[in-house]
Amino acid sequence: MSAIINVSMRVDALPKEKFISGKDGKVYYNFTVSVNDEPNQFGQNVSLTDSQTQEEREAKKAKVYLGNGNVVWTDGNIKTAPKKEKAAATVEDSLPF
């Protein structure tokens, strides 16, 4: 483990239209966690925002802030997760055999 982050989130600020029904029948919500290098005036360096679609980002839509927090422990060694690559569909993929 390379970090522990505490966050407080305003549940009433979640846009209901962005709730996602999973294949397992459970309800999910996508949000983005940002960690800043420097804390704000309240000692917080973590912010929680509503995840934006590519269209929302391109339109420069304002972020919806849902909460904030702080990093309470780190070993100084946080790594990025590998990106999942989408395989291009081929004609063979659509064949029934």
DSSP file (Angstrom, degrees, kcal/mol; ACC not computed):
  #  RESIDUE AA STRUCTURE BP1 BP2  ACC     N-H-->O    O-->H-N    N-H-->O    O-->H-N    TCO  KAPPA ALPHA  PHI   PSI    X-CA   Y-CA   Z-CA
    1    1 A M              0   0    0      0, 0.0     3,-0.1     0, 0.0    76,-0.1   0.000 360.0 360.0 360.0 135.6    0.0    0.0    0.0
    2    2 A S        +     0   0    0      1,-0.3    73,-1.9    72,-0.1    74,-0.6   0.540 360.0  15.7-114.7  -7.1    1.4    3.4   -0.9
    3    3 A A  E     -A   74   0A   0     71,-0.2     2,-0.4    72,-0.1    -1,-0.3  -0.979  47.4-155.4-162.4 150.9   -1.2    5.9    0.4
    4    4 A I  E     -A   73   0A   0     69,-2.6    68,-2.4    -2,-0.3    69,-1.4  -0.999  20.6-173.7-126.5 128.1   -4.2    6.3    2.7
    5    5 A I  E     -A   71   0A   0     -2,-0.4     2,-0.5    66,-0.2    66,-0.2  -0.985  12.4-154.2-127.2 128.2   -6.6    9.2    1.9
    6    6 A N  E     +A   70   0A   0     64,-2.2    64,-1.8    -2,-0.4     2,-0.4  -0.875  19.8 179.7 -99.4 133.0   -9.5   10.3    3.9
    7    7 A V  E     -A   69   0A   0     -2,-0.5     2,-0.5    62,-0.2    62,-0.2  -0.993  21.1-153.3-135.8 140.9  -12.3   12.1    2.0
    8    8 A S  E     -A   68   0A   0     60,-2.3    60,-1.2    -2,-0.4     2,-0.4  -0.969  21.5-164.5-110.7 126.1  -15.7   13.5    3.1
    9    9 A M  E     -A   67   0A   0     -2,-0.5     2,-1.0    58,-0.2    58,-0.2  -0.917  22.3-131.9-119.4 138.1  -18.3   13.5    0.3
   10   10 A R    >   -     0   0    0     56,-3.7     3,-1.3    -2,-0.4     4,-0.2  -0.752  21.3-171.9 -83.2 100.2  -21.6   15.4    0.0
   11   11 A V  G >  S+     0   0    0     -2,-1.0     3,-1.4     1,-0.3    -1,-0.2   0.833  81.8  60.8 -64.8 -33.8  -24.0   12.6   -1.0
   12   12 A D  G 3  S+     0   0    0      1,-0.2    -1,-0.3    -3,-0.1    -2,-0.1   0.655  96.4  62.9 -69.7 -13.3  -26.8   15.1   -1.6
   13   13 A A  G <  S+     0   0    0     -3,-1.3    -1,-0.2    53,-0.2    -2,-0.2   0.520  74.6 113.6 -87.6  -5.9  -24.7   16.8   -4.3
   14   14 A L  S <  S-     0   0    0     -3,-1.4     2,-0.6    -4,-0.2     5,-0.1  -0.522  74.2-124.0 -70.2 122.7  -24.5   13.7   -6.5
   15   15 A P    >   -     0   0    0      0, 0.0     3,-2.3     0, 0.0     4,-0.1  -0.551  17.2-148.7 -67.2 114.3  -26.4   14.3   -9.8
   16   16 A K  G >  S+     0   0    0     -2,-0.6     3,-1.7     1,-0.3    -2,-0.0   0.784  91.8  66.5 -57.6 -30.1  -29.0   11.4   -9.7
   17   17 A E  G 3  S+     0   0    0      1,-0.3    -1,-0.3    -3,-0.0    -3,-0.0   0.627  95.3  59.2 -69.5 -10.4  -28.9   11.2  -13.6
   18   18 A K  G <  S+     0   0    0     -3,-2.3    12,-0.5     2,-0.1    -1,-0.3   0.340  74.5 117.7-100.0   6.6  -25.3   10.0  -13.4
   19   19 A F    <   -     0   0    0     -3,-1.7     2,-0.5    -4,-0.1    10,-0.2  -0.530  55.5-147.5 -70.2 141.5  -26.0    6.9  -11.3
   20   20 A I  E     -D   28   0B   0      8,-3.1     8,-3.3    -2,-0.2     2,-0.6  -0.945   5.8-139.4-118.5 130.2  -25.1    3.8  -13.2
   21   21 A S  E     -D   27   0B   0     -2,-0.5     6,-0.2     6,-0.2     2,-0.1  -0.784  26.0-145.4 -86.2 122.2  -26.9    0.4  -12.9
   22   22 A G    >   -     0   0    0      4,-3.3     3,-2.0    -2,-0.6    -1,-0.0  -0.376  24.3-109.2 -83.9 165.4  -24.3   -2.3  -12.9
   23   23 A K  T 3  S+     0   0    0      1,-0.3    -1,-0.1     2,-0.1    -2,-0.0   0.746 120.4  60.6 -62.6 -23.7  -24.7   -5.8  -14.5
   24   24 A D  T 3  S-     0   0    0      2,-0.1    -1,-0.3     1,-0.0     3,-0.1   0.413 120.4-109.5 -85.3   2.3  -24.8   -7.1  -10.9
   25   25 A G  S <  S+     0   0    0     -3,-2.0     2,-0.2     1,-0.3    -2,-0.1   0.433  80.4 123.7  85.3  -0.8  -27.9   -5.0  -10.2
   26   26 A K        -     0   0    0     -5,-0.0    -4,-3.3     1,-0.0     2,-0.4  -0.520  62.9-116.0 -91.1 161.8  -26.1   -2.6   -7.9
   27   27 A V  E     -D   21   0B   0     -6,-0.2     2,-0.3    -2,-0.2    -6,-0.2  -0.844  33.1-174.3-103.5 133.2  -25.9    1.1   -8.3
   28   28 A Y  E     -D   20   0B   0     -8,-3.3    -8,-3.1    -2,-0.4     2,-0.3  -0.814  13.0-160.2-123.3 161.5  -22.6    2.9   -9.0
   29   29 A Y        -     0   0    0     -2,-0.3     2,-0.5   -10,-0.2   -10,-0.1  -0.981  14.1-140.9-142.8 130.2  -21.3    6.4   -9.3
   30   30 A N        +     0   0    0    -12,-0.5    21,-1.5    -2,-0.3     2,-0.3  -0.788  29.7 162.8 -94.2 129.3  -18.1    7.6  -11.0
   31   31 A F  E     -B   50   0A   0     -2,-0.5     2,-0.4    19,-0.2    19,-0.2  -0.922  31.2-123.8-138.1 166.3  -16.1   10.3   -9.5
   32   32 A T  E     -B   49   0A   0     17,-3.3    17,-2.7    -2,-0.3     2,-0.5  -0.929  13.2-155.3-116.0 134.1  -12.6   11.7   -9.8
   33   33 A V  E     -B   48   0A   0     -2,-0.4     2,-0.4    15,-0.2    15,-0.2  -0.939  11.9-167.9-108.1 125.9  -10.1   12.1   -6.9
   34   34 A S  E     -B   47   0A   0     13,-2.8    13,-2.4    -2,-0.5     2,-0.5  -0.946   6.7-158.9-115.6 134.2   -7.4   14.7   -7.3
   35   35 A V  E     -B   46   0A   0     -2,-0.4    11,-0.2    11,-0.2     2,-0.2  -0.957  12.5-154.7-113.1 121.5   -4.4   14.9   -5.1
   36   36 A N        -     0   0    0      9,-3.2     4,-0.0    -2,-0.5     9,-0.0  -0.586  20.2-129.4 -93.3 155.5   -2.6   18.3   -5.0
   37   37 A D  S    S+     0   0    0     -2,-0.2    -1,-0.1     1,-0.1     8,-0.0   0.833  94.8  41.1 -70.0 -33.3    1.0   18.9   -4.2
   38   38 A E  S    S-     0   0    0      7,-0.1    -2,-0.1     6,-0.0    -1,-0.1  -0.919  85.5-120.4-119.7 141.8    0.2   21.6   -1.7
   39   39 A P        -     0   0    0      0, 0.0     6,-0.2     0, 0.0    31,-0.1  -0.395  27.0-120.8 -74.9 157.1   -2.6   21.8    0.9
   40   40 A N    >   -     0   0    0      4,-2.8     3,-2.0    -2,-0.1     5,-0.0  -0.116  46.9 -76.6 -82.0-171.2   -5.2   24.5    0.9
   41   41 A Q  T 3  S+     0   0    0      1,-0.3    -1,-0.1     2,-0.1     0, 0.0   0.643 133.6  53.3 -65.6 -13.2   -5.9   26.9    3.8
   42   42 A F  T 3  S-     0   0    0      2,-0.2    -1,-0.3     0, 0.0     3,-0.1   0.325 120.7-105.2-102.3   6.6   -7.7   24.1    5.6
   43   43 A G  S <  S+     0   0    0     -3,-2.0     2,-0.4     1,-0.3    -2,-0.1   0.656  77.9 134.7  80.5  16.3   -4.9   21.6    5.3
   44   44 A Q        +     0   0    0      1,-0.1    -4,-2.8    26,-0.1    -1,-0.3  -0.820  26.7 168.9-102.3 136.7   -6.7   19.6    2.6
   45   45 A N        +     0   0    0     24,-0.9    -9,-3.2    -2,-0.4     2,-0.4   0.184  57.5  79.2-128.5  16.7   -4.9   18.4   -0.5
   46   46 A V  E     -BC  35  69A   0     23,-1.8    23,-2.3   -11,-0.2     2,-0.4  -0.986  53.9-172.6-126.2 134.8   -7.5   16.0   -1.9
   47   47 A S  E     -BC  34  68A   0    -13,-2.4   -13,-2.8    -2,-0.4     2,-0.5  -0.969  11.6-151.4-127.5 148.4  -10.6   17.0   -3.9
   48   48 A L  E     +BC  33  67A   0     19,-2.6    18,-3.2    -2,-0.4    19,-1.4  -0.972  23.1 172.8-119.1 121.1  -13.5   14.8   -5.0
   49   49 A T  E     -BC  32  65A   0    -17,-2.7   -17,-3.3    -2,-0.5     2,-0.2  -0.881  40.4 -93.2-127.7 159.4  -15.4   15.8   -8.2
   50   50 A D  E     -B   31   0A   0     14,-2.4    14,-0.3    -2,-0.3   -19,-0.2  -0.516  51.4-109.5 -64.5 131.9  -18.0   14.4  -10.4
   51   51 A S        -     0   0    0    -21,-1.5     2,-0.3    -2,-0.2   -21,-0.1  -0.466  35.8-142.5 -65.9 135.0  -16.4   12.5  -13.3
   52   52 A Q        -     0   0    0     -2,-0.2     2,-0.1     1,-0.1    -1,-0.1  -0.740   6.8-124.1-101.1 148.4  -16.8   14.3  -16.6
   53   53 A T     >  -     0   0    0     -2,-0.3     4,-2.2     1,-0.1     5,-0.2  -0.362  33.9-104.7 -76.3 167.2  -17.5   12.9  -20.0
   54   54 A Q  H  > S+     0   0    0      1,-0.2     4,-2.6     2,-0.2     5,-0.2   0.888 123.9  53.7 -60.9 -38.1  -15.1   13.7  -22.8
   55   55 A E  H  > S+     0   0    0      2,-0.2     4,-2.0     1,-0.2    -1,-0.2   0.902 107.7  49.6 -63.7 -41.3  -17.8   16.0  -24.2
   56   56 A E  H  4>S+     0   0    0      2,-0.2     5,-2.6     1,-0.2    -1,-0.2   0.895 112.4  47.9 -64.7 -40.0  -18.1   17.9  -20.9
   57   57 A R  H ><5S+     0   0    0     -4,-2.2     3,-1.4     1,-0.2    -2,-0.2   0.929 112.0  48.7 -66.2 -44.6  -14.3   18.3  -20.7
   58   58 A E  H 3<5S+     0   0    0     -4,-2.6    -2,-0.2     1,-0.3    -1,-0.2   0.840 110.1  52.0 -64.3 -33.1  -14.1   19.6  -24.3
   59   59 A A  T 3<5S-     0   0    0     -4,-2.0    -1,-0.3    -5,-0.2    -2,-0.2   0.435 111.5-124.4 -81.5   1.0  -17.0   22.0  -23.6
   60   60 A K  T < 5 -     0   0    0     -3,-1.4    -3,-0.2     1,-0.2    -2,-0.1   0.839  42.6-178.4  58.5  35.2  -15.1   23.3  -20.6
   61   61 A K      < -     0   0    0     -5,-2.6    -1,-0.2    -6,-0.2    -9,-0.0  -0.410  33.7-101.6 -64.7 139.7  -18.1   22.5  -18.3
   62   62 A A        -     0   0    0      1,-0.1     2,-0.1    -2,-0.1    -1,-0.1  -0.324  38.6-110.9 -62.6 142.5  -17.4   23.5  -14.7
   63   63 A K        -     0   0    0     -3,-0.1     2,-0.7     1,-0.1    -1,-0.1  -0.465  20.2-130.8 -73.5 146.4  -16.6   20.7  -12.4
   64   64 A V        -     0   0    0    -14,-0.3   -14,-2.4    -2,-0.1     2,-0.4  -0.892  22.4-145.1 -98.5 110.9  -19.1   19.7   -9.7
   65   65 A Y  E     + C   0  49A   0     -2,-0.7   -16,-0.3   -16,-0.2     3,-0.1  -0.637  23.1 175.1 -81.0 129.6  -17.2   19.4   -6.4
   66   66 A L  E     -     0   0A   0    -18,-3.2   -56,-3.7    -2,-0.4     2,-0.3   0.608  57.0 -42.9-108.7 -19.4  -18.5   16.7   -4.1
   67   67 A G  E     -AC   9  48A   0    -19,-1.4   -19,-2.6   -58,-0.2    -1,-0.3  -0.986  47.4-131.8 173.0-177.3  -16.0   16.8   -1.3
   68   68 A N  E     +AC   8  47A   0    -60,-1.2   -60,-2.3    -2,-0.3     2,-0.3  -0.948  22.9 152.4-154.1 171.8  -12.5   17.1   -0.1
   69   69 A G  E     -AC   7  46A   0    -23,-2.3   -23,-1.8    -2,-0.3   -24,-0.9  -0.866  31.3 -98.0-173.1-154.9  -10.0   15.5    2.2
   70   70 A N  E     -A    6   0A   0    -64,-1.8   -64,-2.2    -2,-0.3     2,-0.5  -0.997  27.2-105.9-152.9 153.3   -6.3   14.9    2.8
   71   71 A V  E     -A    5   0A   0     -2,-0.3   -66,-0.2   -66,-0.2     3,-0.1  -0.705  32.9-178.6 -76.7 123.4   -3.6   12.3    2.4
   72   72 A V  E     +     0   0A   0    -68,-2.4     2,-0.3    -2,-0.5   -67,-0.2   0.631  64.9   9.6-102.2 -16.0   -2.9   11.0    5.9
   73   73 A W  E     +A    4   0A   0    -69,-1.4   -69,-2.6   -71,-0.0    -1,-0.3  -0.956  60.5 166.5-160.3 142.9   -0.1    8.5    5.0
   74   74 A T  E     -A    3   0A   0     -2,-0.3   -71,-0.2   -71,-0.2   -72,-0.1  -0.980  32.9-148.2-153.2 148.4    2.1    7.7    2.0
   75   75 A D        -     0   0    0    -73,-1.9   -72,-0.1    -2,-0.3   -73,-0.1   0.355  54.0-113.9 -93.9   5.4    5.2    5.7    1.5
   76   76 A G  S    S+     0   0    0    -74,-0.6     2,-0.1     1,-0.1   -73,-0.1   0.644  91.6 101.7  77.1  14.8    6.1    8.2   -1.3
   77   77 A N        +     0   0    0    -75,-0.4     2,-0.5   -76,-0.1   -74,-0.1  -0.447  38.9 156.5-133.7  61.3    5.8    5.6   -4.0
   78   78 A I        -     0   0    0    -76,-0.1     2,-0.3    -2,-0.1    -4,-0.0  -0.762  20.5-167.5 -89.9 130.5    2.4    6.0   -5.8
   79   79 A K        -     0   0    0     -2,-0.5     2,-0.2     1,-0.0   -77,-0.1  -0.843  22.4-110.9-116.6 152.8    2.4    4.6   -9.3
   80   80 A T        -     0   0    0     -2,-0.3     3,-0.1     1,-0.1    -1,-0.0  -0.547  34.3-115.1 -78.9 147.8   -0.1    5.0  -12.1
   81   81 A A        -     0   0    0     -2,-0.2     2,-0.1     1,-0.1    -1,-0.1  -0.527  38.6 -97.0 -77.9 148.7   -2.2    2.0  -13.1
   82   82 A P        -     0   0    0      0, 0.0     2,-0.2     0, 0.0    -1,-0.1  -0.410  41.4-112.9 -66.3 142.5   -1.7    0.6  -16.6
   83   83 A K        -     0   0    0     -2,-0.1     2,-0.5     1,-0.1    -3,-0.0  -0.537  24.9-122.7 -76.1 140.3   -4.2    1.8  -19.1
   84   84 A K        -     0   0    0     -2,-0.2     2,-0.5     1,-0.0    -1,-0.1  -0.724  24.8-145.3 -82.3 126.8   -6.6   -0.8  -20.5
   85   85 A E        -     0   0    0     -2,-0.5     2,-0.5     1,-0.0    -1,-0.0  -0.803   7.9-134.4 -95.9 131.9   -6.3   -0.9  -24.3
   86   86 A K        -     0   0    0     -2,-0.5     2,-0.2     1,-0.0     3,-0.0  -0.735  21.7-130.5 -85.2 127.1   -9.4   -1.6  -26.3
   87   87 A A        -     0   0    0     -2,-0.5     2,-0.2     1,-0.1     3,-0.0  -0.556  23.4-112.9 -76.7 139.2   -8.8   -4.2  -28.9
   88   88 A A        -     0   0    0     -2,-0.2     2,-0.2     1,-0.1    -1,-0.1  -0.537  33.6-115.4 -71.4 134.4  -10.1   -3.3  -32.4
   89   89 A A        -     0   0    0     -2,-0.2     2,-0.3     3,-0.0    -1,-0.1  -0.474  33.9-162.3 -70.5 138.7  -12.9   -5.4  -33.6
   90   90 A T    >>  -     0   0    0     -2,-0.2     3,-0.7     1,-0.1     4,-0.7  -0.754  33.7-107.5-116.8 167.3  -12.2   -7.6  -36.5
   91   91 A V  H >> S+     0   0    0     -2,-0.3     3,-1.2     1,-0.2     4,-0.5   0.885 119.9  60.0 -59.4 -38.7  -14.4   -9.4  -39.0
   92   92 A E  H >4 S+     0   0    0      1,-0.3     3,-0.9     2,-0.2    -1,-0.2   0.821  94.8  63.9 -60.7 -30.6  -13.4  -12.7  -37.3
   93   93 A D  H <4 S+     0   0    0     -3,-0.7    -1,-0.3     1,-0.2    -2,-0.2   0.797 103.3  47.8 -63.8 -28.0  -14.8  -11.4  -34.0
   94   94 A S  H << S+     0   0    0     -3,-1.2    -1,-0.2    -4,-0.7    -2,-0.2   0.508  86.9 105.4 -93.3  -4.0  -18.3  -11.4  -35.5
   95   95 A L  S << S-     0   0    0     -3,-0.9    -3,-0.0    -4,-0.5     0, 0.0  -0.551  70.0-136.6 -76.7 140.6  -18.2  -14.8  -37.1
   96   96 A P              0   0    0      0, 0.0    -1,-0.1     0, 0.0    -3,-0.0   0.479 360.0 360.0 -76.6   0.0  -20.2  -17.5  -35.2
   97   97 A F              0   0    0     -5,-0.1    -5,-0.0     0, 0.0    -3,-0.0   0.367 360.0 360.0-128.5 360.0  -17.5  -20.1  -35.5
